[in-house]
Amino acid sequence: MASMTRTDNRMNSKYKADPCAGDGECLVPPAEFVRLRYFYGQRLGVIDLSDEQSYLAGKQRFHNLRAHGVGVLCGLRAERYVFPQGGAATTPTTLLRVRRGAALDWCGREIVVGWDQCIDVGAWLAQYPKAQPPSGAAGLALWVALCYRECPSDPSPAPRDPCGCDAGGCEYARVREGFELKLVTEAEAAAIAAVGAAADARVPDPEGTLSGTLESAYERDVTLLAGADCPQYPAGTCLLLAKFEAELNAGGQVTDITVPDNTIPTRRSLLRTAALQQGLIEALAAAGNAGLTGAGPQLSTVTFAGGGPDSGTLAIDIQANGADLSRDPFAAPALLTVTVSMFAGGDWQAVPAFTTTYAAPAAPQPARIELQWAAGSRLPASHYRVYLQSNPATPPVDTKMRPLTPPSWARHYRLETDISGKLALAGSLF
């Protein structure tokens, strides 16, 4: 095909001699979306209609990328293809089959593979002789990659531009949204994986003491994640689907391929909302059957009141949720056990003896569990873990027979000496 290039300042797109070979261009997320406003008698030109398409495509891709992300939606499983069909699974083969499926790429573009695809690994290696295994290795590690590709098609006569000096010619009338399946080497796969790792970098959490509820800690974590910068991806980045090894003979020719691994960490997947909903329901049902969830009393806020440089009281509030505990969980027979460990010098150590009491609610203060180190306990400023375990057969319950949740509860915290010389709860673990 003769070289054909079309440049439009508004669209910033180019068609080359081999229009399907390029990596395409990833649209930069716009500062705003602008759509056409039609009126009677309006004259529409190529730019107007192109803007209309760009608005709709840009909206969809923006939603795909920012609301869902990058990854395989369904299918696209790689496997050995034994020919003729029906042969033993161990029959040597150089053919790799990728099942049909769909994915979203790094620009939010939909990639649809409408039918199974086959790759002859032996023919590929013949075209890329530089892809050789490391010295002494019997096989060549390869990855299967899927890339988005656009290919202009349907050339049609194009009349001469009345404002131009060139003669009329041909222009492509359609753009087919397609794909490219290819094999990449270990170095190329590492470069693709690095793009995802950089985009997934999260704002570090200072690791607070979790002095509030676990829900508040998760809410803080989600806020940090949502407040991170929008990830940016290069347009030419492909999706890694699977990894396998090509076995070579003495002449460097492919004799067989191993079973592809479709569970590689760099294979990104996007589950359907229906699948996530079903998984959530099953998880909640399992947790409910184990007594891990419920609307009963809940362990919540952790505080520490220093009594001196080596003593104080650690308090764990109990959120009543409508009804308080029916009795003292530490009275005989005990329904709740408490363990405190100190982490110092890179290992767990014993802590000074403490007393455990249950304080009934006294408005406005809720019910609480108090761990008290008396004056002279020699409690050092260090890192600690407090762990509460309910008796699974007879757990602490409220007056409505709802168990204290969760039945196993733990918090990490750090004690430091404040300006008054007393022990206090530190603002962060480190």
MIZA-777280 format. One record per residue (C-alpha): x, y, z; residue in one letter; residue number from 1. Coordinates in steps of 0.1 Angstrom, whole numbers, plus 5000, padded with zeros to 4 digits. Layout:
PT; X; Y; Z; a; NUM
...
//
This chain:
PT; 5000; 5000; 5000; m; 1
PT; 5013; 5034; 4991; a; 2
PT; 5022; 5057; 5020; s; 3
PT; 4991; 5076; 5031; m; 4
PT; 4992; 5101; 5059; t; 5
PT; 4962; 5122; 5071; r; 6
PT; 4968; 5149; 5097; t; 7
PT; 4941; 5168; 5114; d; 8
PT; 4951; 5195; 5140; n; 9
PT; 4918; 5190; 5158; r; 10
PT; 4919; 5152; 5160; m; 11
PT; 4957; 5149; 5162; n; 12
PT; 4956; 5115; 5144; s; 13
PT; 4979; 5100; 5118; k; 14
PT; 4974; 5071; 5094; y; 15
PT; 5006; 5055; 5082; k; 16
PT; 5016; 5030; 5055; a; 17
PT; 5010; 5002; 5079; d; 18
PT; 4981; 5016; 5099; p; 19
PT; 4977; 4985; 5121; c; 20
PT; 5013; 4983; 5132; a; 21
PT; 5014; 5014; 5155; g; 22
PT; 5008; 5015; 5192; d; 23
PT; 4980; 5041; 5189; g; 24
PT; 4976; 5072; 5211; e; 25
PT; 4962; 5073; 5246; c; 26
PT; 4939; 5102; 5250; l; 27
PT; 4949; 5125; 5279; v; 28
PT; 4920; 5128; 5304; p; 29
PT; 4905; 5162; 5294; p; 30
PT; 4901; 5191; 5318; a; 31
PT; 4865; 5192; 5308; e; 32
PT; 4841; 5174; 5284; f; 33
PT; 4825; 5195; 5256; v; 34
PT; 4796; 5182; 5235; r; 35
PT; 4779; 5196; 5205; l; 36
PT; 4748; 5217; 5208; r; 37
PT; 4726; 5213; 5177; y; 38
PT; 4703; 5240; 5164; f; 39
PT; 4681; 5243; 5133; y; 40
PT; 4700; 5253; 5102; g; 41
PT; 4734; 5243; 5116; q; 42
PT; 4760; 5232; 5091; r; 43
PT; 4779; 5202; 5103; l; 44
PT; 4814; 5194; 5089; g; 45
PT; 4840; 5167; 5094; v; 46
PT; 4854; 5184; 5125; i; 47
PT; 4819; 5186; 5141; d; 48
PT; 4811; 5150; 5135; l; 49
PT; 4846; 5140; 5147; s; 50
PT; 4841; 5160; 5179; d; 51
PT; 4808; 5142; 5185; e; 52
PT; 4826; 5108; 5182; q; 53
PT; 4855; 5119; 5204; s; 54
PT; 4831; 5131; 5231; y; 55
PT; 4812; 5098; 5233; l; 56
PT; 4844; 5076; 5230; a; 57
PT; 4862; 5098; 5255; g; 58
PT; 4834; 5096; 5280; k; 59
PT; 4833; 5058; 5277; q; 60
PT; 4870; 5053; 5280; r; 61
PT; 4873; 5078; 5309; f; 62
PT; 4846; 5058; 5327; h; 63
PT; 4862; 5024; 5319; n; 64
PT; 4897; 5035; 5332; l; 65
PT; 4888; 5056; 5362; r; 66
PT; 4858; 5036; 5375; a; 67
PT; 4869; 5001; 5366; h; 68
PT; 4906; 5000; 5358; g; 69
PT; 4927; 4978; 5336; v; 70
PT; 4925; 4940; 5331; g; 71
PT; 4908; 4910; 5316; v; 72
PT; 4870; 4910; 5318; l; 73
PT; 4865; 4874; 5307; c; 74
PT; 4882; 4846; 5288; g; 75
PT; 4916; 4851; 5272; l; 76
PT; 4930; 4820; 5287; r; 77
PT; 4962; 4806; 5271; a; 78
PT; 4966; 4768; 5266; e; 79
PT; 4986; 4743; 5246; r; 80
PT; 4969; 4734; 5213; y; 81
PT; 4975; 4698; 5203; v; 82
PT; 4969; 4690; 5166; f; 83
PT; 4951; 4670; 5154; p; 84
PT; 4924; 4675; 5181; q; 85
PT; 4917; 4645; 5203; g; 86
PT; 4954; 4636; 5206; g; 87
PT; 4970; 4629; 5240; a; 88
PT; 4976; 4661; 5261; a; 89
PT; 5013; 4652; 5263; t; 90
PT; 5017; 4653; 5225; t; 91
PT; 5045; 4678; 5217; p; 92
PT; 5032; 4709; 5201; t; 93
PT; 5045; 4744; 5191; t; 94
PT; 5010; 4759; 5189; l; 95
PT; 4996; 4781; 5216; l; 96
PT; 4958; 4789; 5217; r; 97
PT; 4943; 4819; 5234; v; 98
PT; 4906; 4816; 5240; r; 99
PT; 4883; 4844; 5230; r; 100
PT; 4874; 4870; 5256; g; 101
PT; 4875; 4907; 5264; a; 102
PT; 4896; 4932; 5283; a; 103
PT; 4901; 4969; 5291; l; 104
PT; 4935; 4983; 5283; d; 105
PT; 4955; 5010; 5299; w; 106
PT; 4936; 5038; 5281; c; 107
PT; 4902; 5025; 5290; g; 108
PT; 4897; 5011; 5255; r; 109
PT; 4877; 4979; 5250; e; 110
PT; 4896; 4949; 5235; i; 111
PT; 4873; 4923; 5221; v; 112
PT; 4888; 4890; 5208; v; 113
PT; 4858; 4875; 5192; g; 114
PT; 4872; 4841; 5183; w; 115
PT; 4900; 4818; 5195; d; 116
PT; 4935; 4827; 5183; q; 117
PT; 4965; 4805; 5176; c; 118
PT; 5002; 4814; 5177; i; 119
PT; 5029; 4792; 5162; d; 120
PT; 5057; 4796; 5187; v; 121
PT; 5082; 4780; 5164; g; 122
PT; 5074; 4804; 5135; a; 123
PT; 5076; 4833; 5159; w; 124
PT; 5111; 4824; 5171; l; 125
PT; 5122; 4820; 5135; a; 126
PT; 5113; 4857; 5130; q; 127
PT; 5129; 4868; 5162; y; 128
PT; 5161; 4848; 5164; p; 129
PT; 5176; 4872; 5190; k; 130
PT; 5151; 4859; 5216; a; 131
PT; 5173; 4831; 5230; q; 132
PT; 5174; 4815; 5264; p; 133
PT; 5201; 4824; 5289; p; 134
PT; 5233; 4804; 5286; s; 135
PT; 5228; 4769; 5299; g; 136
PT; 5190; 4771; 5300; a; 137
PT; 5171; 4744; 5281; a; 138
PT; 5140; 4766; 5275; g; 139
PT; 5130; 4801; 5266; l; 140
PT; 5106; 4819; 5289; a; 141
PT; 5079; 4838; 5270; l; 142
PT; 5048; 4858; 5279; w; 143
PT; 5016; 4862; 5260; v; 144
PT; 5006; 4899; 5256; a; 145
PT; 4974; 4914; 5242; l; 146
PT; 4974; 4950; 5228; c; 147
PT; 4948; 4973; 5215; y; 148
PT; 4951; 4982; 5178; r; 149
PT; 4931; 5005; 5155; e; 150
PT; 4931; 4998; 5118; c; 151
PT; 4915; 5022; 5093; p; 152
PT; 4896; 5005; 5065; s; 153
PT; 4871; 5009; 5037; d; 154
PT; 4889; 5035; 5015; p; 155
PT; 4865; 5057; 4996; s; 156
PT; 4869; 5085; 4970; p; 157
PT; 4875; 5118; 4986; a; 158
PT; 4867; 5150; 4965; p; 159
PT; 4893; 5178; 4963; r; 160
PT; 4894; 5203; 4991; d; 161
PT; 4880; 5235; 4976; p; 162
PT; 4905; 5255; 4997; c; 163
PT; 4935; 5232; 4988; g; 164
PT; 4958; 5228; 4958; c; 165
PT; 4959; 5190; 4957; d; 166
PT; 4938; 5167; 4936; a; 167
PT; 4912; 5144; 4950; g; 168
PT; 4921; 5110; 4963; g; 169
PT; 4910; 5084; 4988; c; 170
PT; 4903; 5085; 5025; e; 171
PT; 4896; 5057; 5049; y; 172
PT; 4859; 5057; 5058; a; 173
PT; 4860; 5034; 5088; r; 174
PT; 4882; 5027; 5118; v; 175
PT; 4882; 4991; 5130; r; 176
PT; 4889; 4986; 5167; e; 177
PT; 4910; 4955; 5169; g; 178
PT; 4938; 4938; 5188; f; 179
PT; 4972; 4922; 5185; e; 180
PT; 4984; 4891; 5202; l; 181
PT; 5021; 4887; 5205; k; 182
PT; 5048; 4870; 5224; l; 183
PT; 5073; 4890; 5245; v; 184
PT; 5105; 4881; 5262; t; 185
PT; 5113; 4884; 5299; e; 186
PT; 5128; 4918; 5296; a; 187
PT; 5098; 4931; 5277; e; 188
PT; 5074; 4916; 5302; a; 189
PT; 5093; 4932; 5330; a; 190
PT; 5090; 4966; 5313; a; 191
PT; 5052; 4961; 5310; i; 192
PT; 5049; 4950; 5346; a; 193
PT; 5068; 4981; 5357; a; 194
PT; 5042; 5003; 5342; v; 195
PT; 5015; 4987; 5363; g; 196
PT; 5036; 4988; 5395; a; 197
PT; 5043; 5025; 5391; a; 198
PT; 5006; 5032; 5385; a; 199
PT; 4996; 5012; 5415; d; 200
PT; 5019; 5030; 5439; a; 201
PT; 4999; 5042; 5469; r; 202
PT; 5002; 5070; 5493; v; 203
PT; 5019; 5056; 5524; p; 204
PT; 4998; 5053; 5555; d; 205
PT; 5016; 5065; 5586; p; 206
PT; 5003; 5034; 5604; e; 207
PT; 4982; 5050; 5631; g; 208
PT; 4973; 5034; 5663; t; 209
PT; 4939; 5025; 5651; l; 210
PT; 4925; 5042; 5681; s; 211
PT; 4891; 5043; 5665; g; 212
PT; 4871; 5014; 5651; t; 213
PT; 4884; 4991; 5624; l; 214
PT; 4859; 5007; 5600; e; 215
PT; 4874; 5041; 5605; s; 216
PT; 4909; 5027; 5598; a; 217
PT; 4896; 5012; 5565; y; 218
PT; 4879; 5044; 5557; e; 219
PT; 4912; 5063; 5562; r; 220
PT; 4929; 5038; 5539; d; 221
PT; 4903; 5041; 5512; v; 222
PT; 4906; 5079; 5515; t; 223
PT; 4943; 5078; 5510; l; 224
PT; 4939; 5055; 5480; l; 225
PT; 4912; 5076; 5464; a; 226
PT; 4931; 5108; 5470; g; 227
PT; 4962; 5096; 5451; a; 228
PT; 4971; 5111; 5417; d; 229
PT; 4953; 5097; 5387; c; 230
PT; 4975; 5070; 5372; p; 231
PT; 4990; 5077; 5338; q; 232
PT; 4998; 5050; 5313; y; 233
PT; 5017; 5050; 5280; p; 234
PT; 4995; 5042; 5250; a; 235
PT; 5016; 5013; 5237; g; 236
PT; 5014; 4992; 5269; t; 237
PT; 4999; 4958; 5265; c; 238
PT; 4983; 4934; 5289; l; 239
PT; 5002; 4903; 5300; l; 240
PT; 4979; 4872; 5299; l; 241
PT; 5001; 4842; 5306; a; 242
PT; 5036; 4828; 5308; k; 243
PT; 5050; 4796; 5294; f; 244
PT; 5083; 4781; 5283; e; 245
PT; 5094; 4771; 5248; a; 246
PT; 5116; 4739; 5248; e; 247
PT; 5144; 4741; 5222; l; 248
PT; 5166; 4715; 5206; n; 249
PT; 5203; 4718; 5199; a; 250
PT; 5196; 4738; 5168; g; 251
PT; 5176; 4764; 5186; g; 252
PT; 5142; 4752; 5172; q; 253
PT; 5111; 4749; 5193; v; 254
PT; 5101; 4713; 5199; t; 255
PT; 5074; 4717; 5225; d; 256
PT; 5058; 4743; 5249; i; 257
PT; 5049; 4739; 5285; t; 258
PT; 5014; 4744; 5299; v; 259
PT; 5008; 4782; 5301; p; 260
PT; 5004; 4797; 5336; d; 261
PT; 4973; 4819; 5335; n; 262
PT; 4976; 4829; 5371; t; 263
PT; 5007; 4851; 5369; i; 264
PT; 5007; 4881; 5393; p; 265
PT; 5010; 4905; 5363; t; 266
PT; 4977; 4892; 5347; r; 267
PT; 4952; 4918; 5357; r; 268
PT; 4915; 4908; 5361; s; 269
PT; 4883; 4928; 5364; l; 270
PT; 4854; 4910; 5380; l; 271
PT; 4818; 4917; 5369; r; 272
PT; 4797; 4935; 5394; t; 273
PT; 4774; 4905; 5397; a; 274
PT; 4803; 4882; 5406; a; 275
PT; 4815; 4907; 5432; l; 276
PT; 4780; 4909; 5446; q; 277
PT; 4777; 4871; 5448; q; 278
PT; 4811; 4868; 5464; g; 279
PT; 4802; 4895; 5490; l; 280
PT; 4769; 4877; 5499; i; 281
PT; 4788; 4844; 5503; e; 282
PT; 4815; 4860; 5525; a; 283
PT; 4788; 4876; 5547; l; 284
PT; 4769; 4844; 5550; a; 285
PT; 4801; 4825; 5560; a; 286
PT; 4810; 4852; 5585; a; 287
PT; 4775; 4852; 5599; g; 288
PT; 4776; 4814; 5604; n; 289
PT; 4809; 4818; 5622; a; 290
PT; 4795; 4846; 5644; g; 291
PT; 4819; 4871; 5630; l; 292
PT; 4792; 4897; 5621; t; 293
PT; 4761; 4910; 5636; g; 294
PT; 4744; 4941; 5651; a; 295
PT; 4753; 4933; 5687; g; 296
PT; 4779; 4951; 5709; p; 297
PT; 4811; 4959; 5692; q; 298
PT; 4846; 4966; 5704; l; 299
PT; 4857; 5000; 5692; s; 300
PT; 4878; 5029; 5704; t; 301
PT; 4912; 5024; 5722; v; 302
PT; 4925; 5050; 5746; t; 303
PT; 4953; 5051; 5772; f; 304
PT; 4954; 5072; 5804; a; 305
PT; 4989; 5074; 5818; g; 306
PT; 4992; 5073; 5855; g; 307
PT; 5029; 5079; 5856; g; 308
PT; 5062; 5072; 5837; p; 309
PT; 5056; 5034; 5840; d; 310
PT; 5019; 5029; 5846; s; 311
PT; 4985; 5036; 5832; g; 312
PT; 4951; 5022; 5820; t; 313
PT; 4943; 5010; 5785; l; 314
PT; 4906; 5012; 5778; a; 315
PT; 4887; 4996; 5750; i; 316
PT; 4852; 5010; 5745; d; 317
PT; 4822; 4988; 5737; i; 318
PT; 4797; 5002; 5713; q; 319
PT; 4763; 4990; 5726; a; 320
PT; 4742; 4991; 5694; n; 321
PT; 4710; 4993; 5714; g; 322
PT; 4718; 4969; 5743; a; 323
PT; 4747; 4965; 5767; d; 324
PT; 4764; 4933; 5778; l; 325
PT; 4742; 4911; 5799; s; 326
PT; 4769; 4906; 5826; r; 327
PT; 4806; 4911; 5834; d; 328
PT; 4826; 4890; 5808; p; 329
PT; 4854; 4884; 5833; f; 330
PT; 4833; 4871; 5862; a; 331
PT; 4833; 4833; 5867; a; 332
PT; 4829; 4815; 5844; p; 333
PT; 4850; 4839; 5823; a; 334
PT; 4836; 4845; 5788; l; 335
PT; 4865; 4866; 5776; l; 336
PT; 4903; 4864; 5778; t; 337
PT; 4928; 4892; 5773; v; 338
PT; 4965; 4889; 5763; t; 339
PT; 4990; 4918; 5759; v; 340
PT; 5024; 4913; 5743; s; 341
PT; 5053; 4937; 5739; m; 342
PT; 5073; 4939; 5707; f; 343
PT; 5108; 4951; 5715; a; 344
PT; 5142; 4943; 5700; g; 345
PT; 5126; 4926; 5671; g; 346
PT; 5108; 4899; 5692; d; 347
PT; 5079; 4894; 5715; w; 348
PT; 5085; 4899; 5752; q; 349
PT; 5064; 4895; 5783; a; 350
PT; 5047; 4926; 5798; v; 351
PT; 5043; 4936; 5835; p; 352
PT; 5013; 4921; 5852; a; 353
PT; 4980; 4940; 5848; f; 354
PT; 4945; 4937; 5861; t; 355
PT; 4915; 4934; 5838; t; 356
PT; 4881; 4948; 5847; t; 357
PT; 4847; 4955; 5830; y; 358
PT; 4833; 4990; 5835; a; 359
PT; 4795; 4991; 5830; a; 360
PT; 4782; 5020; 5810; p; 361
PT; 4777; 5053; 5830; a; 362
PT; 4764; 5080; 5808; a; 363
PT; 4779; 5097; 5788; p; 364
PT; 4807; 5071; 5790; q; 365
PT; 4800; 5037; 5773; p; 366
PT; 4808; 5003; 5787; a; 367
PT; 4845; 4995; 5785; r; 368
PT; 4872; 4970; 5791; i; 369
PT; 4901; 4984; 5812; e; 370
PT; 4936; 4970; 5815; l; 371
PT; 4954; 4986; 5844; q; 372
PT; 4991; 4988; 5852; w; 373
PT; 4995; 5001; 5888; a; 374
PT; 5021; 5026; 5898; a; 375
PT; 5056; 5010; 5899; g; 376
PT; 5047; 4984; 5872; s; 377
PT; 5077; 4994; 5851; r; 378
PT; 5057; 4994; 5819; l; 379
PT; 5082; 5007; 5793; p; 380
PT; 5075; 5030; 5763; a; 381
PT; 5074; 5004; 5735; s; 382
PT; 5052; 4987; 5709; h; 383
PT; 5024; 4965; 5721; y; 384
PT; 4996; 4941; 5708; r; 385
PT; 4964; 4936; 5727; v; 386
PT; 4944; 4905; 5719; y; 387
PT; 4908; 4896; 5730; l; 388
PT; 4893; 4862; 5725; q; 389
PT; 4857; 4853; 5732; s; 390
PT; 4847; 4818; 5743; n; 391
PT; 4831; 4804; 5711; p; 392
PT; 4807; 4782; 5730; a; 393
PT; 4795; 4808; 5755; t; 394
PT; 4805; 4843; 5742; p; 395
PT; 4798; 4876; 5759; p; 396
PT; 4763; 4886; 5748; v; 397
PT; 4739; 4915; 5753; d; 398
PT; 4704; 4914; 5767; t; 399
PT; 4692; 4904; 5733; k; 400
PT; 4716; 4874; 5731; m; 401
PT; 4737; 4891; 5704; r; 402
PT; 4774; 4882; 5708; p; 403
PT; 4802; 4907; 5713; l; 404
PT; 4819; 4912; 5679; t; 405
PT; 4843; 4904; 5666; p; 406
PT; 4850; 4873; 5687; p; 407
PT; 4887; 4876; 5680; s; 408
PT; 4900; 4912; 5682; w; 409
PT; 4935; 4927; 5681; a; 410
PT; 4952; 4961; 5680; r; 411
PT; 4988; 4972; 5677; h; 412
PT; 4997; 5004; 5695; y; 413
PT; 5028; 5023; 5708; r; 414
PT; 5033; 5040; 5742; l; 415
PT; 5056; 5070; 5745; e; 416
PT; 5064; 5094; 5773; t; 417
PT; 5047; 5128; 5769; d; 418
PT; 5059; 5162; 5780; i; 419
PT; 5045; 5157; 5815; s; 420
PT; 5065; 5125; 5820; g; 421
PT; 5036; 5102; 5818; k; 422
PT; 5030; 5073; 5794; l; 423
PT; 5007; 5082; 5765; a; 424
PT; 4993; 5066; 5734; l; 425
PT; 5015; 5076; 5704; a; 426
PT; 5000; 5090; 5673; g; 427
PT; 5016; 5064; 5650; s; 428
PT; 5032; 5030; 5653; l; 429
PT; 5066; 5041; 5641; f; 430
//
